Amino acid sequence: MSARRISLCLLLAFASAATAQAARVSDVAAVEWSEQIGRFFSLRDPAVRFAVAGAVLMGICCGVLGGFVVVRKMALVGDTLSHAVLPGVALGFLWGMDKNPVAILVGATIAGLLGTAMVRAITATTRLKEDAALGLVLASFFAVGACLVTMIQRLPTGNKSGIDKFLFGQAAAIGADDVILMSVVTVLILSLVVAFYKELLVASFDRGFARAGGLPVAWVDRGLMLLLAFAVVTALQAVGAVLVSAMLITPAAAAYLLTDRLHRLLVLAAVFGVSAGLLGAFFSFIGNSLPTGPLMVIAASVVFAAAFFLGPRHGVLARWWRRRDRAARTQRENTLKSIYRVLEEREFIGEGVALAEMAASRRESLAEAHQQCRALVAHDLATTDGELVFFTPEGRRRAAEIVRNHRLWELYLTNSANIAPDHVHDDAEKIEHVLGEDVVRELERRLNYADRDPHGRRIPSAAEIHGAAGLAREARTEQR
């Protein structure tokens, strides 16, 4: 059974005994939604002010440290840590029999560090891998924490202690003392991340290089774990131990899809975390008894979904559009190549190529040839006159480049890789569309500027291509 399923079973078992559930920011009587919106943005209710402040501070902490969790591939570590702190929360409460934020922070931090130390000890002294050790620690610590919380609730004042809020989360329970503690923790985390950013960067991406440079990687890891424990504790009150890992991972994962730079990732993750926290608090306030913590996670998931589908580089739609554009461009270039070969077969006598000739060369129907011809015209690569198609200067240049790339690559594979001439065509069909000019120049030098491919066909010269390029520039100038 996976660690996720074990923790879910324990949660359901405890939930049957727990009496309190995640609550909304405001439990006031229902009023018009417009009035609720005005009350939220005016921040005149103390509960709203504390919830908003807590959401902002939680979003910053979880976003910044979640960025390191994502780039280090430590998502399960963050999940384990969020569950492992629960016994520390309970012991911190038992220390003074009240919900003292400092005592709970100290207890939760100790429990979290103890959990990570146990994972390290299990992997170092047994044959178990890290994922198995993380699952064991996650389940065992969470079970102990659930038992302690149940014990506290059975005390005479247990039902009024609010300790269960650390399991399910309740932003409305955040008070002034909690906000002060969260502010101190946030300032501490940001200060240490800024001060040791280079060390964290190197240790996150190239641990071998960091060790070779004398960087104490183990101590960097321990420091990051300590800060991560702080961030988890600050988020417990808002989203609970069950969902805090989502606030660590989801905003950072969304940022990871949008940038390849760590500093930008951390900033975006913090912005997404704050946005998710504020949206969760907002909809909880104006909703009808909607829980705050789950709404924050849902908002973070919506942000991730937007990045997943709409990201300019790694988004699903962007990747689909690039594949579609690349396929269309390849189709156009193959059509240009076919027109060039028809002209080449008749030694470039005449400029126009009949669509029927082009269709026969490409082994396609006349209707398909018309469609491809329209695509060339739309991209200023060709013009038509009835059933004839003519190159534009730009179309002639690109056609010559594609033919040159194809035949140079065939010659290179034949000469350098000793591949038979009748086995190089398919590979050249793929590579001809992606060869850059630098690579082409290198191929020409290695092949001693050969002018014939392995089949004896002429390779278009640089003078021919450059002459077509000059005509294309003149045509564009005249159009302006």
C-alpha positions as CSV (number, residue, x, y, z in Angstrom):
1,M,0.0,0.0,0.0
2,S,1.4,3.4,-0.9
3,A,2.2,6.1,1.6
4,R,-0.6,8.2,0.2
5,R,-3.2,5.5,0.8
6,I,-1.9,4.8,4.3
7,S,-2.1,8.5,5.3
8,L,-5.6,8.6,3.7
9,C,-6.8,5.7,5.8
10,L,-5.4,7.2,9.0
11,L,-7.1,10.5,8.1
12,L,-10.5,8.9,7.6
13,A,-10.1,7.0,10.8
14,F,-9.3,10.2,12.7
15,A,-12.0,12.2,10.9
16,S,-14.7,9.9,12.3
17,A,-13.6,10.9,15.8
18,A,-13.0,14.6,15.1
19,T,-15.8,16.9,15.6
20,A,-14.4,20.1,13.9
21,Q,-14.1,20.5,10.2
22,A,-12.3,23.1,8.0
23,A,-14.2,26.3,8.3
24,R,-14.7,29.4,6.2
25,V,-13.1,32.7,7.1
26,S,-16.4,34.2,8.2
27,D,-19.3,32.4,9.8
28,V,-21.6,35.4,9.9
29,A,-25.2,35.2,8.8
30,A,-25.8,35.2,5.1
31,V,-26.0,38.6,3.4
32,E,-25.9,39.8,-0.2
33,W,-22.8,38.7,-2.0
34,S,-22.0,42.3,-3.0
35,E,-21.9,43.3,0.6
36,Q,-19.7,40.4,1.4
37,I,-17.2,41.4,-1.3
38,G,-17.2,44.9,0.1
39,R,-16.5,43.7,3.6
40,F,-13.7,41.5,2.4
41,F,-11.8,44.2,0.5
42,S,-12.4,46.8,3.2
43,L,-10.7,44.4,5.7
44,R,-12.8,45.8,8.5
45,D,-13.3,42.4,10.1
46,P,-10.4,41.3,12.3
47,A,-10.8,37.7,11.2
48,V,-10.5,38.7,7.5
49,R,-7.4,40.8,8.2
50,F,-5.7,38.0,10.0
51,A,-6.7,35.4,7.4
52,V,-5.5,37.6,4.5
53,A,-2.2,38.3,6.3
54,G,-1.8,34.6,7.0
55,A,-2.6,33.7,3.4
56,V,0.0,36.2,2.1
57,L,2.8,35.0,4.5
58,M,2.0,31.4,3.9
59,G,2.1,31.9,0.1
60,I,5.5,33.5,0.3
61,C,7.0,30.9,2.5
62,C,5.6,27.9,0.7
63,G,6.2,29.4,-2.7
64,V,9.9,30.2,-2.2
65,L,10.8,27.0,-0.5
66,G,8.5,25.0,-2.7
67,G,10.6,26.2,-5.6
68,F,13.7,24.4,-4.1
69,V,11.5,21.3,-3.4
70,V,10.4,21.1,-7.0
71,V,13.8,21.7,-8.7
72,R,15.5,19.2,-6.2
73,K,12.7,16.6,-6.9
74,M,11.8,16.4,-3.3
75,A,8.0,16.5,-3.5
76,L,7.6,13.3,-1.4
77,V,10.0,14.8,1.1
78,G,7.8,17.8,1.5
79,D,4.7,15.6,1.8
80,T,6.4,13.5,4.5
81,L,7.6,16.6,6.4
82,S,4.1,18.1,6.4
83,H,2.7,14.9,8.0
84,A,5.6,14.4,10.3
85,V,5.2,17.7,12.1
86,L,1.8,16.7,13.5
87,P,3.1,15.0,16.6
88,G,5.3,18.0,17.3
89,V,2.2,20.3,17.1
90,A,0.4,18.1,19.7
91,L,3.4,18.0,22.0
92,G,3.8,21.8,21.7
93,F,0.2,22.1,22.8
94,L,0.7,19.7,25.7
95,W,3.7,21.7,26.9
96,G,1.6,24.5,28.2
97,M,-1.9,23.1,27.6
98,D,-2.7,26.0,25.3
99,K,-2.2,26.9,21.6
100,N,1.0,28.8,22.1
101,P,2.4,29.6,18.6
102,V,6.0,29.5,19.7
103,A,5.7,26.2,21.6
104,I,3.9,24.7,18.6
105,L,6.6,26.0,16.2
106,V,9.4,24.5,18.3
107,G,7.6,21.2,18.7
108,A,6.7,20.9,15.0
109,T,10.1,21.8,13.9
110,I,11.8,19.2,16.1
111,A,9.3,16.6,14.9
112,G,9.9,17.5,11.3
113,L,13.7,17.3,11.6
114,L,13.4,14.1,13.5
115,G,11.3,12.7,10.7
116,T,13.9,13.6,8.1
117,A,16.7,12.2,10.3
118,M,14.9,8.9,10.5
119,V,14.5,8.8,6.7
120,R,18.2,9.4,6.4
121,A,19.0,6.7,9.0
122,I,16.7,4.1,7.4
123,T,18.2,4.6,3.9
124,A,21.8,4.6,5.3
125,T,21.4,1.4,7.5
126,T,19.0,-0.7,5.4
127,R,18.5,-1.8,1.9
128,L,15.3,0.3,1.6
129,K,15.2,3.1,-0.9
130,E,14.3,6.7,0.0
131,D,10.7,6.4,-1.3
132,A,10.0,3.5,1.0
133,A,11.6,5.2,4.0
134,L,9.6,8.4,3.3
135,G,6.4,6.3,3.2
136,L,7.2,4.6,6.5
137,V,8.0,7.9,8.3
138,L,5.0,9.7,6.8
139,A,2.6,7.0,8.0
140,S,4.1,6.4,11.4
141,F,4.5,10.0,12.4
142,F,1.0,10.9,11.1
143,A,-0.5,8.0,13.1
144,V,1.2,9.2,16.3
145,G,0.1,12.7,15.7
146,A,-3.5,11.6,15.1
147,C,-3.5,9.6,18.3
148,L,-2.1,12.6,20.3
149,V,-4.7,15.0,18.8
150,T,-7.5,12.5,19.8
151,M,-6.1,12.3,23.3
152,I,-6.0,16.1,23.6
153,Q,-9.6,16.4,22.4
154,R,-10.7,14.0,25.2
155,L,-9.3,16.3,27.8
156,P,-11.9,18.4,29.7
157,T,-11.1,21.4,27.6
158,G,-10.0,19.5,24.5
159,N,-12.9,20.3,22.3
160,K,-12.3,24.0,22.8
161,S,-8.5,23.8,22.2
162,G,-8.6,24.2,18.5
163,I,-5.8,21.7,18.0
164,D,-7.8,19.9,15.3
165,K,-7.5,23.0,13.1
166,F,-3.8,22.0,12.5
167,L,-5.1,18.8,10.8
168,F,-7.8,20.2,8.7
169,G,-6.8,23.9,8.6
170,Q,-8.9,26.9,9.4
171,A,-7.8,30.3,8.3
172,A,-10.4,31.9,10.5
173,A,-8.6,30.6,13.6
174,I,-5.4,32.6,12.8
175,G,-4.9,35.3,15.4
176,A,-2.6,38.2,16.0
177,D,0.1,36.0,17.7
178,D,0.0,33.6,14.7
179,V,0.5,36.5,12.3
180,I,3.4,37.9,14.2
181,L,5.1,34.5,14.3
182,M,4.4,33.9,10.6
183,S,5.9,37.3,9.8
184,V,9.1,36.5,11.8
185,V,9.4,33.1,10.1
186,T,8.8,34.7,6.6
187,V,11.5,37.4,7.1
188,L,13.9,34.7,8.4
189,I,13.3,32.5,5.4
190,L,13.6,35.2,2.8
191,S,16.8,36.6,4.5
192,L,18.5,33.2,4.5
193,V,17.5,32.4,1.0
194,V,18.8,35.7,-0.3
195,A,22.0,35.4,1.8
196,F,22.8,31.9,0.7
197,Y,21.1,31.9,-2.8
198,K,24.3,30.9,-4.6
199,E,25.0,28.0,-2.3
200,L,21.4,26.8,-2.6
201,L,21.5,27.2,-6.4
202,V,24.7,25.2,-6.8
203,A,23.6,22.5,-4.4
204,S,20.3,22.2,-6.1
205,F,21.5,21.7,-9.6
206,D,25.1,20.2,-9.4
207,R,25.9,18.6,-6.1
208,G,29.1,17.1,-7.4
209,F,30.4,20.5,-8.5
210,A,29.3,21.9,-5.2
211,R,31.3,19.3,-3.3
212,A,34.3,19.8,-5.5
213,G,34.2,23.5,-4.8
214,G,34.3,22.9,-1.0
215,L,30.6,23.7,-0.4
216,P,29.2,21.8,2.7
217,V,26.3,20.3,0.8
218,A,25.1,18.2,3.7
219,W,24.8,21.4,5.9
220,V,23.0,23.2,3.0
221,D,20.5,20.3,2.9
222,R,20.0,20.4,6.6
223,G,19.5,24.2,6.6
224,L,16.9,23.8,3.8
225,M,15.1,21.1,5.7
226,L,15.0,23.4,8.8
227,L,13.5,26.3,6.7
228,L,11.1,23.9,5.1
229,A,9.9,22.8,8.5
230,F,9.3,26.4,9.4
231,A,7.3,26.9,6.3
232,V,5.2,23.9,6.9
233,V,4.3,25.0,10.4
234,T,3.3,28.5,9.2
235,A,0.9,26.9,6.7
236,L,-0.6,24.4,9.1
237,Q,-3.1,26.8,10.6
238,A,-4.4,27.9,7.2
239,V,-4.6,24.6,5.2
240,G,-3.8,21.9,7.7
241,A,-1.3,19.0,7.7
242,V,-3.3,17.1,5.1
243,L,-3.1,19.8,2.4
244,V,0.1,21.8,3.2
245,S,2.2,19.7,0.8
246,A,-0.1,20.9,-2.0
247,M,0.7,24.5,-1.2
248,L,4.4,23.7,-1.2
249,I,4.3,21.9,-4.6
250,T,1.5,23.3,-6.7
251,P,2.5,27.0,-7.0
252,A,6.2,26.0,-7.5
253,A,5.2,23.4,-10.1
254,A,3.2,26.0,-12.0
255,A,6.2,28.4,-11.9
256,Y,8.5,25.6,-13.1
257,L,6.4,25.3,-16.3
258,L,6.9,29.0,-17.0
259,T,10.6,29.7,-16.6
260,D,14.0,28.0,-16.6
261,R,15.7,30.5,-14.2
262,L,15.6,29.7,-10.5
263,H,15.3,33.3,-9.3
264,R,12.3,33.8,-11.6
265,L,10.9,30.5,-10.5
266,L,11.1,31.5,-6.8
267,V,9.4,34.9,-7.5
268,L,6.6,33.4,-9.6
269,A,6.1,30.6,-7.0
270,A,5.7,33.1,-4.3
271,V,3.3,35.2,-6.4
272,F,1.2,32.1,-7.2
273,G,1.2,31.0,-3.6
274,V,0.0,34.4,-2.4
275,S,-2.6,34.5,-5.2
276,A,-3.9,31.1,-4.2
277,G,-4.0,32.0,-0.6
278,L,-5.9,35.2,-1.2
279,L,-8.3,33.6,-3.6
280,G,-9.0,30.8,-1.2
281,A,-9.7,33.3,1.6
282,F,-11.9,35.5,-0.7
283,F,-14.1,32.7,-1.9
284,S,-14.4,31.2,1.5
285,F,-15.6,34.6,2.9
286,I,-18.2,35.2,0.2
287,G,-19.2,31.5,-0.1
288,N,-21.7,29.6,1.9
289,S,-19.7,27.7,4.6
290,L,-16.9,26.9,2.1
291,P,-13.6,25.7,3.8
292,T,-10.6,28.0,3.4
293,G,-7.8,25.5,3.1
294,P,-9.3,23.3,0.3
295,L,-10.2,26.5,-1.6
296,M,-6.6,27.7,-1.4
297,V,-5.5,24.4,-2.8
298,I,-8.1,24.5,-5.5
299,A,-7.0,28.0,-6.5
300,A,-3.4,26.8,-6.7
301,S,-4.5,23.9,-8.8
302,V,-6.3,26.3,-11.2
303,V,-3.1,28.4,-11.5
304,F,-1.2,25.2,-12.3
305,A,-3.8,24.2,-14.8
306,A,-3.5,27.6,-16.5
307,A,0.3,27.2,-16.7
308,F,0.0,23.6,-17.9
309,F,-2.3,24.5,-20.8
310,L,-1.4,28.1,-21.5
311,G,2.3,28.3,-20.7
312,P,4.1,30.1,-23.6
313,R,6.9,27.5,-23.8
314,H,5.9,24.3,-22.0
315,G,2.1,24.6,-22.1
316,V,0.1,22.0,-23.8
317,L,-1.5,24.5,-26.3
318,A,1.9,26.1,-27.0
319,R,3.5,22.7,-27.7
320,W,0.6,21.6,-29.8
321,W,0.8,24.9,-31.8
322,R,4.5,24.4,-32.4
323,R,4.1,20.9,-33.5
324,R,1.3,22.0,-35.8
325,D,3.3,24.9,-37.2
326,R,6.4,22.7,-37.7
327,A,4.3,20.1,-39.5
328,A,2.8,22.7,-41.8
329,R,6.2,24.3,-42.4
330,T,7.6,20.9,-43.3
331,Q,4.8,20.3,-45.7
332,R,5.3,23.6,-47.4
333,E,9.1,23.0,-47.7
334,N,8.4,19.5,-49.2
335,T,6.1,21.1,-51.8
336,L,8.8,23.7,-52.6
337,K,11.3,20.9,-53.0
338,S,9.0,19.1,-55.4
339,I,8.5,22.2,-57.6
340,Y,12.3,22.7,-57.6
341,R,12.9,19.1,-58.7
342,V,10.3,19.4,-61.6
343,L,12.1,22.5,-62.8
344,E,15.5,20.7,-62.4
345,E,14.4,17.8,-64.5
346,R,13.7,20.1,-67.4
347,E,16.9,22.0,-66.7
348,F,15.0,25.1,-65.5
349,I,13.5,25.8,-68.9
350,G,10.5,27.9,-68.1
351,E,9.4,29.2,-64.8
352,G,6.0,27.8,-64.2
353,V,5.2,24.3,-63.0
354,A,1.8,22.8,-63.8
355,L,-0.1,21.6,-60.7
356,A,-0.6,18.2,-62.4
357,E,3.2,17.9,-62.6
358,M,3.6,18.9,-59.0
359,A,0.9,16.4,-57.9
360,A,2.6,13.6,-59.8
361,S,5.9,14.4,-58.3
362,R,4.5,14.3,-54.8
363,R,2.2,11.3,-55.6
364,E,-0.9,13.1,-54.4
365,S,-4.2,14.2,-55.9
366,L,-4.8,17.3,-57.8
367,A,-7.0,18.6,-55.0
368,E,-4.2,18.1,-52.5
369,A,-1.8,19.9,-54.9
370,H,-4.2,22.9,-55.0
371,Q,-4.3,22.9,-51.2
372,Q,-0.5,22.9,-50.9
373,C,-0.3,25.6,-53.5
374,R,-2.7,27.8,-51.6
375,A,-0.5,27.4,-48.5
376,L,2.6,28.5,-50.5
377,V,0.7,31.6,-51.8
378,A,-0.4,32.5,-48.3
379,H,3.2,32.5,-47.1
380,D,4.5,34.5,-50.1
381,L,6.5,31.5,-51.3
382,A,4.7,31.1,-54.6
383,T,2.2,32.7,-57.0
384,T,-0.3,31.0,-59.3
385,D,-1.7,31.7,-62.8
386,G,-4.4,29.3,-63.6
387,E,-3.0,25.8,-63.3
388,L,0.6,27.0,-63.1
389,V,2.6,27.7,-59.9
390,F,5.7,30.0,-59.9
391,F,8.3,30.6,-57.2
392,T,8.6,33.9,-55.5
393,P,12.2,34.9,-54.9
394,E,11.8,33.9,-51.3
395,G,10.3,30.6,-52.3
396,R,13.1,29.9,-54.8
397,R,15.7,30.6,-52.1
398,R,14.1,28.3,-49.5
399,A,13.6,25.5,-52.1
400,A,17.2,25.7,-53.1
401,E,18.2,25.5,-49.4
402,I,16.1,22.5,-48.7
403,V,17.4,20.6,-51.7
404,R,21.0,21.6,-50.7
405,N,20.5,20.4,-47.2
406,H,19.0,17.1,-48.3
407,R,21.8,16.3,-50.8
408,L,24.6,17.5,-48.5
409,W,23.4,15.2,-45.8
410,E,23.1,12.3,-48.1
411,L,26.7,12.9,-49.3
412,Y,27.9,13.2,-45.7
413,L,26.3,9.9,-44.6
414,T,27.7,8.2,-47.6
415,N,31.2,9.5,-47.3
416,S,31.7,9.8,-43.5
417,A,29.3,7.1,-42.1
418,N,29.9,4.6,-45.0
419,I,26.1,4.2,-45.5
420,A,25.0,2.9,-48.9
421,P,23.6,5.7,-51.2
422,D,20.2,3.9,-51.4
423,H,19.8,4.0,-47.6
424,V,20.3,7.7,-46.9
425,H,17.2,9.2,-48.4
426,D,14.8,8.7,-45.5
427,D,17.2,10.2,-42.9
428,A,17.9,13.2,-45.2
429,E,14.2,13.8,-45.6
430,K,14.0,14.4,-41.8
431,I,17.2,16.4,-41.2
432,E,16.8,18.7,-44.2
433,H,14.3,20.8,-42.4
434,V,16.3,21.5,-39.2
435,L,19.8,22.0,-40.5
436,G,21.1,25.4,-39.5
437,E,23.5,27.5,-41.6
438,D,26.4,26.9,-39.3
439,V,26.0,23.2,-39.6
440,V,25.6,23.5,-43.4
441,R,28.8,25.5,-43.7
442,E,30.7,22.9,-41.6
443,L,29.3,20.1,-43.9
444,E,30.4,22.0,-47.0
445,R,33.9,22.3,-45.6
446,R,34.2,18.7,-44.6
447,L,32.9,17.6,-48.1
448,N,35.4,20.0,-49.8
449,Y,32.5,22.0,-51.3
450,A,31.3,19.1,-53.4
451,D,28.7,19.9,-56.1
452,R,27.2,16.5,-56.6
453,D,25.3,14.2,-54.2
454,P,25.8,10.3,-54.1
455,H,23.3,9.9,-56.9
456,G,25.1,12.4,-59.2
457,R,22.5,15.2,-58.8
458,R,23.7,18.8,-58.6
459,I,23.9,20.4,-55.1
460,P,22.6,24.0,-55.3
461,S,25.5,26.4,-54.8
462,A,25.8,29.2,-52.2
463,A,25.9,31.7,-55.1
464,E,22.5,30.4,-56.3
465,I,21.0,30.6,-52.9
466,H,22.5,34.0,-52.1
467,G,21.3,35.3,-55.5
468,A,17.7,34.2,-54.7
469,A,18.1,35.8,-51.3
470,G,19.0,39.1,-52.9
471,L,16.0,38.9,-55.2
472,A,13.8,38.2,-52.1
473,R,15.1,41.3,-50.3
474,E,14.5,43.4,-53.4
475,A,10.9,42.1,-53.6
476,R,10.2,42.8,-50.0
477,T,11.6,46.4,-50.4
478,E,9.3,47.0,-53.4
479,Q,6.3,45.7,-51.4
480,R,7.0,48.3,-48.7
